[in-house]
Amino acid sequence: MQLKITTKTVDGILVLQCGGRIVFGEESSLLRDMVKKAIPDSKRIVLNLGEVNYIDSGGLGTLVALHTTASNAGGTIKLASLTKRVGDLLQVTKLLTVFDVHESEYEALEAFRTAA
């Protein structure tokens, strides 16, 4: 299944709802381009991965690159609603220690609100 991304803004926080696969190629390029374009205007971004069923090494690389890009620009990316499969993958690769991960989109938004 191709990657589908919908966006919304909640209290000035950009939320990207992702569904499908984040894999090397068009899917990871689409996500990378959308986030890179958004970073100058929105320093607070939530990636809701609740409907992502597969991430390959290229997709993981994209997530790490976006995290770095946002940090260098003074922004923050939080991950929300990880499926068991994606959560296990981030745990095995030790990337859970890199990302700010939340159980739900609401919790990620609240974390931004309380930090402000």
C-alpha positions as CSV (number, residue, x, y, z in Angstrom):
1,M,0.0,0.0,0.0
2,Q,1.4,3.4,-1.0
3,L,2.1,6.0,1.7
4,K,-0.9,8.3,2.3
5,I,-0.3,11.5,4.3
6,T,-2.9,13.9,5.5
7,T,-2.1,17.1,7.4
8,K,-3.8,19.2,9.9
9,T,-2.8,21.9,12.3
10,V,-3.9,21.8,16.0
11,D,-3.0,24.8,18.2
12,G,-0.1,25.7,15.8
13,I,1.3,22.2,15.8
14,L,1.5,20.4,12.5
15,V,0.1,16.8,12.5
16,L,0.9,14.5,9.7
17,Q,-1.3,11.4,9.7
18,C,0.6,8.7,7.8
19,G,-0.8,5.4,6.5
20,G,0.6,2.6,4.5
21,R,4.4,2.0,4.1
22,I,7.4,4.2,4.6
23,V,9.9,2.6,2.3
24,F,12.9,3.7,0.2
25,G,11.7,5.5,-2.9
26,E,8.7,7.6,-3.6
27,E,7.1,7.0,-0.2
28,S,10.0,8.2,1.9
29,S,10.7,11.1,-0.6
30,L,7.1,12.2,-0.2
31,L,7.3,12.3,3.6
32,R,10.7,14.0,3.5
33,D,9.6,16.7,1.1
34,M,6.4,17.4,3.1
35,V,8.2,17.8,6.4
36,K,11.1,19.8,5.0
37,K,8.7,22.3,3.4
38,A,6.8,22.6,6.7
39,I,9.8,23.1,9.0
40,P,10.3,26.8,8.3
41,D,6.7,27.6,9.2
42,S,6.0,24.9,11.9
43,K,8.7,24.0,14.4
44,R,6.4,21.6,16.2
45,I,5.5,18.5,14.2
46,V,3.7,15.2,15.2
47,L,4.0,12.2,12.9
48,N,1.0,10.0,13.6
49,L,2.2,6.5,12.5
50,G,-0.9,4.7,13.7
51,E,-1.8,3.4,10.2
52,V,1.8,2.7,9.0
53,N,2.1,-1.1,8.6
54,Y,5.7,-1.3,7.4
55,I,9.0,0.7,7.5
56,D,12.1,-0.5,5.8
57,S,15.7,0.7,6.3
58,G,15.2,3.6,3.8
59,G,12.1,4.7,5.8
60,L,14.0,4.6,9.1
61,G,16.8,6.6,7.5
62,T,14.2,9.2,6.4
63,L,12.8,9.4,10.0
64,V,16.3,10.0,11.4
65,A,17.1,12.6,8.7
66,L,13.9,14.5,9.4
67,H,14.6,14.4,13.2
68,T,18.1,15.9,12.5
69,T,16.8,18.5,10.0
70,A,14.1,19.6,12.5
71,S,16.5,19.8,15.4
72,N,19.0,21.8,13.4
73,A,16.3,24.2,12.5
74,G,15.2,24.6,16.1
75,G,12.2,22.3,15.7
76,T,10.9,19.1,17.2
77,I,9.3,16.0,15.7
78,K,7.3,13.7,18.0
79,L,6.1,10.3,16.9
80,A,2.7,9.1,18.0
81,S,0.5,6.0,17.8
82,L,3.1,3.5,16.8
83,T,1.8,0.1,15.7
84,K,3.3,-2.9,17.5
85,R,5.4,-3.7,14.4
86,V,6.8,-0.2,14.0
87,G,7.4,0.1,17.8
88,D,9.3,-3.2,17.8
89,L,11.4,-2.1,14.9
90,L,12.3,1.2,16.6
91,Q,13.1,-0.8,19.8
92,V,15.3,-3.3,18.0
93,T,17.2,-0.5,16.1
94,K,17.6,1.5,19.4
95,L,15.8,4.4,17.7
96,L,13.3,4.6,20.6
97,T,16.1,6.4,22.4
98,V,16.4,9.0,19.6
99,F,12.7,9.9,19.1
100,D,10.2,11.4,21.4
101,V,7.5,8.7,21.2
102,H,3.9,9.0,22.5
103,E,1.1,6.5,22.8
104,S,-1.4,8.7,21.0
105,E,-1.6,11.9,18.9
106,Y,-3.4,13.6,21.8
107,E,-0.5,12.8,24.2
108,A,2.1,14.1,21.7
109,L,0.0,17.3,21.3
110,E,-0.2,17.7,25.1
111,A,3.5,17.2,25.4
112,F,4.0,20.2,23.1
113,R,1.4,22.3,24.9
114,T,2.9,21.7,28.4
115,A,6.4,22.4,27.1
116,A,5.4,25.8,25.7
